[in-house]
Amino acid sequence: MASVLLCHTGSSILSISEEVGYATLSSFNRHFKQWMGVPPSKWRTLKRQSERPIKP
């Protein structure tokens, strides 16, 4: 759920971490990186770049 929110909303990472049930941002960041291989901020950047249309 967090990965979807990171890609498709403008909510802060702190807000998303609270929405998915984490009490602290550091705990969310640590667990997200363990599961996804990159921190949430990097995930957001990578996914947004990959979803941009390619200009001719």
Buried (B, 14 or more C-beta within 10 A) or exposed (E): EBBEBBBEEEEEBEEBBBEBEBEEBEEBBEBBBEEBEEBBEEBBEEBEEEEEEEEE
